[in-house]
């Protein structure tokens, strides 16, 4: 139903994923009014996830539904590979928020791989991209949701605090490992028993080391963001136009360009445009620093997560990564006591 209605009938819009951009711009620009429908589509899955986990991913999202249709032979991926690929959604989320908050571009909507399929009007390149995602989805379950989708980052955070998250077994786990084999998303944490004291001390030392260098990782991200802020500002059409007008070589050699023609007929002076471009660059300088710090923080916390060991004696769903699809429940032979 979600694929037919929210996907092909509603053409994938309004969607919770793209609503990130509207909310970001609305928070920065008081003159931009966020439609009530967009606000509901953005908030409702997060509120539900806070109580019950990522049921939105399992039962409502059409992007997830279309990928589930092709998940014929999903393979398991190690924690290292999951962590590396799992950084991409943070990069995408931060960039989407930055460009939306500066009124530069809505890249999630522009480059969404599945909306073009739902509307049957995607460019050839986007059809190829969507086709590659669906083909890879045969072997890697939900590649977009797990390793690209920016809204999944927010759902991951909120789901960790869910009070009534789905559980695999209704009673004591018997260690049959059937749930492990049934989950295509690597979202089940294996039993972790307390090891020897020496091993625990090594883990504590690694944790303390990573926590100590975390501020330096964040600072490095801030510096990296500052270094690329002009490149990122190039995504803003007014900033690009100012650079174009400022370049006498381009103005003289290609005066027929639509951007130059439109600017000359607008009556705006080059000085006014350059002042506007300077203000845009200033916004990107601040935003890029925040973006870089955010990526540094996400990277540092990912490293800490790889080192940290949570001790538990049963197979349990990882609240952040679990899509609450219920496959593991159907495989579990344990009956309710």
C-alpha positions in Angstrom: 0.0 0.0 0.0 2.7 2.5 0.9 4.6 1.8 -2.4 1.4 2.2 -4.4 0.0 5.2 -2.6 2.9 7.2 -1.2 5.1 6.1 -4.1 3.4 6.0 -7.4 0.1 7.7 -6.6 1.6 10.6 -4.5 4.8 10.4 -6.6 7.0 10.3 -3.5 6.1 13.8 -2.4 5.7 15.1 0.2 8.2 12.8 1.8 9.9 12.8 5.2 13.3 12.6 3.7 13.0 15.8 1.6 11.2 17.6 4.4 14.6 17.9 6.2 15.4 20.7 3.7 12.1 22.6 4.3 12.6 22.5 8.1 16.2 23.6 7.8 15.4 26.6 5.7 12.4 27.4 7.9 14.5 27.5 11.0 17.0 29.9 9.5 14.8 32.1 7.4 11.8 33.6 9.2 10.2 34.6 5.9 10.0 31.0 4.7 6.8 29.3 5.8 6.9 25.5 6.3 3.6 24.0 5.1 1.8 22.0 7.8 1.8 18.9 5.7 5.6 19.0 5.4 5.9 19.5 9.2 3.6 16.5 9.9 5.5 14.3 7.4 8.8 15.3 9.1 7.7 15.0 12.8 5.3 12.0 12.8 7.8 9.3 12.0 10.2 10.7 14.6 7.6 10.8 17.3 6.4 7.3 16.6 10.1 6.1 16.5 10.7 7.6 19.9 8.1 5.2 21.4 8.2 2.1 19.2 11.4 2.1 17.0 11.6 2.5 13.3 8.2 1.2 12.3 8.0 3.9 9.7 10.8 2.3 7.8 9.2 -1.1 8.0 5.6 -0.2 7.1 5.2 3.3 5.6 8.3 4.5 3.7 7.9 3.8 -0.1 11.6 4.1 -0.6 12.2 1.2 1.7 9.3 -0.8 0.2 10.7 -0.6 -3.3 14.1 -1.8 -2.1 12.6 -4.6 -0.1 11.1 -6.0 -3.3 14.5 -6.8 -4.7 16.3 -8.1 -1.6 16.6 -11.6 -2.8 20.0 -12.6 -1.6 21.1 -10.1 1.1 24.6 -10.7 2.4 26.0 -9.9 5.9 28.5 -7.1 6.2 31.0 -6.7 9.0 30.9 -4.0 11.6 33.8 -2.2 10.0 32.2 -2.0 6.6 28.9 -0.9 8.1 30.7 1.8 10.0 32.6 3.1 7.0 29.6 3.2 4.7 27.5 4.5 7.5 29.4 7.8 7.5 28.0 8.7 4.0 24.5 9.5 5.4 26.1 12.0 7.8 27.9 13.7 5.0 24.7 13.8 2.9 22.6 15.1 5.8 25.0 17.8 6.8 25.4 19.0 3.2 21.7 19.0 2.5 21.0 21.0 5.7 23.8 23.5 4.8 22.6 24.1 1.2 19.0 24.3 2.3 19.7 26.7 5.2 21.6 29.0 2.9 18.7 28.9 0.3 21.2 27.4 -2.2 19.7 24.1 -3.3 17.4 21.2 -2.2 19.8 18.5 -3.2 17.7 15.7 -1.6 14.8 16.4 -3.9 17.0 17.1 -6.9 19.0 13.9 -6.7 16.5 11.5 -5.1 16.9 8.2 -6.9 13.4 6.9 -6.5 11.1 10.0 -6.9 12.1 10.0 -10.6 11.0 6.4 -10.9 7.7 7.2 -9.2 7.1 10.1 -11.5 8.6 8.4 -14.6 10.4 11.6 -15.5 14.0 11.1 -14.2 16.9 11.9 -16.3 18.9 9.1 -17.9 21.7 9.5 -15.3 19.2 9.3 -12.4 17.5 6.2 -13.9 20.9 4.6 -14.1 21.7 5.6 -10.5 18.3 4.2 -9.2 18.9 1.0 -11.3 22.3 0.5 -9.7 20.9 1.0 -6.2 18.1 -1.5 -6.9 20.6 -4.0 -8.4 22.9 -3.7 -5.4 19.8 -4.1 -3.3 19.7 -7.7 -4.4 22.8 -8.4 -2.4 22.9 -5.5 0.1 19.4 -5.0 1.7 18.2 -1.4 1.5 21.4 0.2 0.4 19.8 3.7 0.1 18.3 3.6 3.6 21.4 2.2 5.3 24.2 4.0 3.5 22.8 7.1 1.9 19.4 8.3 3.2 19.9 11.3 5.4 16.6 10.9 7.3 17.8 7.5 8.5 20.4 9.4 10.6 17.6 11.1 12.6 15.6 7.9 12.9 18.7 6.1 14.1 19.3 8.7 16.8 15.7 8.8 18.0 15.2 5.0 17.9 18.0 4.5 20.4 15.8 6.1 23.1 12.6 4.2 22.1 10.9 2.9 25.2 8.9 0.1 23.7 11.2 -1.1 20.9 10.6 -4.4 19.2 12.2 -7.4 20.9 13.1 -10.7 19.2 12.2 -13.3 21.8 9.0 -13.2 24.0 10.9 -15.1 26.7 14.5 -16.3 27.4 16.7 -16.6 24.3 17.8 -20.2 23.5 20.8 -19.1 21.3 19.4 -20.8 18.2 20.8 -18.1 15.9 17.8 -18.2 13.6 17.2 -14.5 14.1 20.8 -13.7 13.1 20.3 -15.5 9.8 16.9 -13.9 9.1 18.0 -10.2 9.5 19.2 -8.8 6.2 20.3 -5.5 7.7 23.0 -6.6 10.2 20.8 -5.1 12.9 21.1 -7.8 15.5 23.8 -7.6 18.1 25.3 -10.9 19.1 25.8 -12.0 22.7 28.7 -10.3 24.3 30.0 -11.8 27.5 32.4 -10.1 29.9 36.0 -11.1 29.1 39.2 -11.2 31.2 40.1 -8.2 33.3 43.1 -7.4 31.1 40.9 -7.2 28.0 38.5 -4.9 29.8 41.4 -2.6 30.8 42.6 -2.5 27.2 39.1 -1.5 26.1 38.9 1.2 28.8 42.2 2.6 27.7 41.1 2.7 24.1 37.9 4.4 25.0 39.7 7.0 27.1 42.1 7.7 24.3 39.3 8.2 21.7 37.4 10.4 24.1 40.6 12.5 24.7 41.2 13.0 21.0 37.6 13.6 20.1 37.9 17.4 20.5 40.9 17.4 18.1 38.9 15.3 15.5 36.0 17.9 15.8 38.5 20.7 15.4 40.1 19.1 12.3 36.6 18.9 10.9 36.0 22.6 11.5 39.2 23.5 9.8 38.4 21.2 6.8 35.0 22.8 6.5 36.5 26.3 6.6 38.9 25.3 3.8 36.2 24.2 1.4 33.6 26.9 2.2 34.1 28.7 -1.1 33.7 25.5 -3.0 30.5 24.7 -1.2 29.3 28.3 -1.7 29.5 27.6 -5.5 26.3 25.7 -5.1 24.5 29.0 -4.6 23.3 30.4 -7.9 23.8 34.1 -6.8 27.3 33.4 -5.7 28.1 31.6 -9.0 26.7 34.6 -10.9 28.8 37.0 -8.9 31.9 35.1 -9.7 30.9 35.0 -13.4 30.3 38.7 -13.5 33.5 39.4 -11.6 35.4 37.5 -14.3 35.9 39.9 -17.2 37.1 37.1 -19.4 33.8 35.2 -19.2 31.7 38.4 -19.6 33.7 39.4 -22.7 34.1 35.9 -24.3 30.5 34.6 -23.6 28.1 37.6 -23.3 25.3 35.4 -24.7 25.1 33.2 -21.6 21.6 33.3 -20.1 22.8 34.2 -16.6 24.8 37.2 -17.9 22.0 38.4 -20.2 19.4 38.2 -17.3 21.7 40.0 -15.0 22.3 42.9 -17.5 18.6 43.3 -18.0 17.8 43.2 -14.2 19.2 46.7 -13.6 21.2 45.5 -10.5 24.7 46.9 -10.3 27.7 44.6 -10.1 28.6 46.2 -6.7 25.3 45.2 -5.3 25.7 41.6 -6.6 29.2 41.4 -5.2 28.0 42.6 -1.8 25.3 39.9 -1.8 27.8 37.3 -2.8 30.1 38.4 0.1 27.2 37.9 2.6 26.4 34.5 1.1 30.1 33.5 1.4 30.0 34.7 5.1 27.0 32.4 5.7 28.8 29.5 4.1 31.9 30.1 6.2 29.9 29.7 9.4 27.8 26.9 8.0 30.8 25.0 6.6 32.6 25.2 10.0 29.5 23.7 11.7 29.2 21.1 9.0 32.9 20.1 9.4 32.6 19.9 13.1 29.4 17.8 12.8 31.2 15.3 10.5 34.2 15.2 12.9 31.9 14.5 15.8 30.1 11.7 13.9 33.4 10.2 12.9 34.7 10.3 16.4 31.6 8.8 17.9 31.7 6.0 15.2 35.2 5.1 16.3 34.1 5.1 19.9 31.1 2.9 19.0 33.4 0.3 17.4 35.6 0.1 20.5 32.8 0.1 23.0 31.4 -3.3 23.9 27.9 -3.7 25.4 27.6 -6.8 27.5 24.5 -8.8 27.0 23.7 -12.6 27.0 21.0 -12.7 24.3 20.6 -11.8 20.6 19.0 -8.4 20.7 18.1 -5.9 18.0 20.3 -2.9 17.7 17.9 -0.1 18.3 19.5 2.4 16.0 20.0 0.1 12.9 16.9 -2.1 13.3 14.1 -1.3 10.8 11.5 -3.1 13.0 10.5 -5.3 10.0 9.7 -8.3 12.3 11.5 -11.0 10.2 13.4 -12.2 13.2 10.2 -12.5 15.2 8.8 -15.0 12.7 12.0 -17.1 12.8 12.2 -17.2 16.6 10.9 -20.6 18.0 10.6 -19.3 21.6 7.1 -19.2 22.8 5.7 -16.6 25.2 5.8 -17.9 28.8 
